Amino acid sequence: MVRIIAILLAGIVGSVPAATASAQQQTQRIRGTIEKADGLVLSLKAAHGAAIKLTLVENARIVAVAKAAMADIKPGTFLGSAAMPQSDGSQKALEVHIFPEEMRGTGEGHRPFNIPNSTMTNGTAADATVSGVDGGIMTVKYKGGEKKIVIPPGVPIVRYLIGGSSDLKAGAHFTVLRAAKRPDGSFEADRINVGRDGVVPQ
């Protein structure tokens, strides 16, 4: 009986650091511009003006974001769209991003997004129809369902590319979706999206 209690207590004590570590790993979204890159350590200026230090982990994914157009969306294209749900059940796109084949399957599905009341749908374009200057409608299919997404004219359409350290240059716009805050106030991340040729990642 004493041995059983000791084992249970060990399990409870052992779970405390794990719970604390989990709390410390709460992440946040950061957007802004790169000020300086020193290997994997980046000096950033956040969108709200604050200076931030970000360290990319070894083998972090650097995703380059380049401008694209409605014409680049073909049947079978794997893509994602942040959108706002409409009363007719469709989704009104806020941005559309086309994935490279190497990233096919990334985040597949339909779920809430980090902008209030918005959604994110990642899946395969079953069809895409241009209905105006750079605007259109497409059906995106994913495991377990599909969504009709309306793309108003002017909505950013971008292409994700496999990037590298050369994309981490001063003046480039960036977005980190999941940055973990360290005890010293700096951040750490395993992925960063960086705009090419002035593109601003959402």
N, C-alpha and C positions, 0 to 999 in steps of 0.2 A: 504493500500500500504506500509506504514511504517513497519507494522508487517511482511509482506511478505519479505521485504528487510532484516529485522532483522533475520528472520529465515534462509534466504539464507546465510547471513554473518556467522551465528552461525555454519551452516553446513560446510562452507569453513574453518573457524578457527578450527573446530573440526577435520577436515580431515588432518590438518598439523601434529599433533602428530602421527596420525596413519601412515602417509607416512614416517615420521622420524623413527618410530618404525620398519616399514617394511625394511627400508634401513639398520637399525642396525642389522636386523636379517639375513642379507646375510651370507651364510654359506660357509665353505670350507672343503676340505678333508685333514685329517691328518693321517699319518702312522708312525710307529716307535715301540718302546718297552716301557713297563711299568717299571718305576723305583721304585715306591712306591704307595701303595694304603692305604688311610686313610678314610675308609667309602666310601662315594661317591666322594671324592676328590682324583684325581689321579695326581701323578707327572710323567710326560712322557718325553721320549727323542725322538724327531721327527727323521725321516729318514735322514734329512739333518743335524742333530746334535743339534738342538736348544732344550733348556729345556722349557717344556710347562706344565701349570697347567690346568687340565680339571675337571669340576664338572659335574657329571651325575645327571640329574633331578630325582626327586622321581619317582619310577616305570619305570626307564629307562630300555630298553631291552638290556640284555647282551646275545650276540650270540656267542656261542663257535664254533670254526672252527676246524674240525678234518679231518685227511687224509681219502680219499676214493679212489675208483678205477672205471674204466669203467664198471666192472662187477656189480657195485652197481646201475647202471642206468637200470631200467626196464620200460616196457610200463606202463604208468600211473604215473611215478615219476614226481613230480613237482620240477623244477630246474630252474637255471638261467645260462646264459653264456655271459661273456664279449667277444667280438669278433671283428675281422676286416672283413669288406665286401670284397668279392672276385668278380672278373670280371664275373664269371658264375652265380652270384646271391646268392651263398652260403655264409656262415659266417665261418671264420677260428677262432676257439676258442682261447682265451688268458687264460681263466680259466672257469671251470664249478663248480657250487656250487649246491648241492642237499639240498632242504629245508625239514624240518620235517613237518609232517602232520599239526601241529599247525600253521605253517606259509604258508600253501597252499594258493595261490592267491596273495601272496605278490608281488607287482610291476608287475603284469601280463601285458605282452605286449612287443612291440619292439620299441626301442627308441635310440637316441644318448647316448653315455656313456661319462664319463669325461676324457678319454684318447683321444687325437686328432684323428678324423676320425673313431673312434670305435663305436660299438653299444652294447646295452644290451638287451637280449631276455630272458624274464621269461615266462615259460609256462609248458605244460605237454608233456613229451616225448611220442611220438606216436610209435617210434621204436628206437632201438639202436643196431648198429652192430660193433663188434670189428674187426678192420682191421689191427692190428699190436700190438706190445708190448705197452699196455695201450693206444693205439690210436683207433679211430673209427669214425663213422658217426652216427648222429641221426637227427630225425625230431622233432622239438619242435612246438607244436600247442598252440595258444593263441587266445583270443577273437578277431576275425577279421582277422586272418591269420595264417601262419606257416612259419618256416624257417628251411632250411637244414644247420646243423652245423657240420663242419669237425673238429675233435679233433686230432691234431697231437700228436705223441708219446712225452711224457715228459710234456705235458700241465697239470698244477695242476688241480686235481679233488678233491674237498673237500665236506664235509658234514656239514651243519649248524645244530647245536643242541641248545636246550634251555639251556643257561648257567646261572651262578649265581656269587655271590661275590667271591666264591672260585677260579674262573677263573682269577680274577684281581690280579695277583701276579707278583712280580718282575721278569723281564726277559722274560715275555710273549710278543709276538708280537701282535700288535693291528692295527685296521683300524677304523677310524670314518669317515663316508661318509659325514655327515652334522654337522660340528661344528660351533656354533655361537660365534663370538668374543665379549667379554664383554668390557666395557669401560676401565677396569683395565688391559687389555691385555690377561687375561686368557680366557678360552673357556668353553662352556657349550654344552651338547649334550643329546639326548634322546635315543641314541643307540650306542653301541660299539661292534665291532667284535673282538674276542680275540682267538688267536691260541692256540691249545692244543698240547702238545708233540712236540714243535718246529715248528708247522705249521705257515706259514707267510700269514695272510689274504691279499688278493689283494685289 
